[in-house]
């Protein structure tokens, strides 16, 4: 719930995309090898 995290749904969506992007970038080096 946003009440617990104190983050609006819009911010939560941005956060999710940022995490997804970070995870993708973190996996890139392994994919290259």
N, C-alpha and C positions, 0 to 999 in steps of 0.2 A: 504493500500500500504506500502511496505517495506521502501519507501522513507520517509514516515511520521514517522514511528516508529523507523527508523534508525536501523532495525534489519534484517539480512539476512534471506532468506527463510529457510535455514538449522537451524539457531538459533531459528527461529519462530516455527519450528517443534519441536525442543527440548523443547521450552518453553511450547508449547501446551501439550506435554506429561507430563511435570513436573506439570502443572496445573491439568491435568487429574488425575495424581497420588495423588496430594495433596487433590483434591476433594474426591477421593476414600477413602483415609486415614481419612479424616475429617468425612466421612459418616459411617465409620466402627463402632465407638462407638455407634451410634444410631441403627445400624443394630443388634448389640449384645444385646441391651436392649430388 
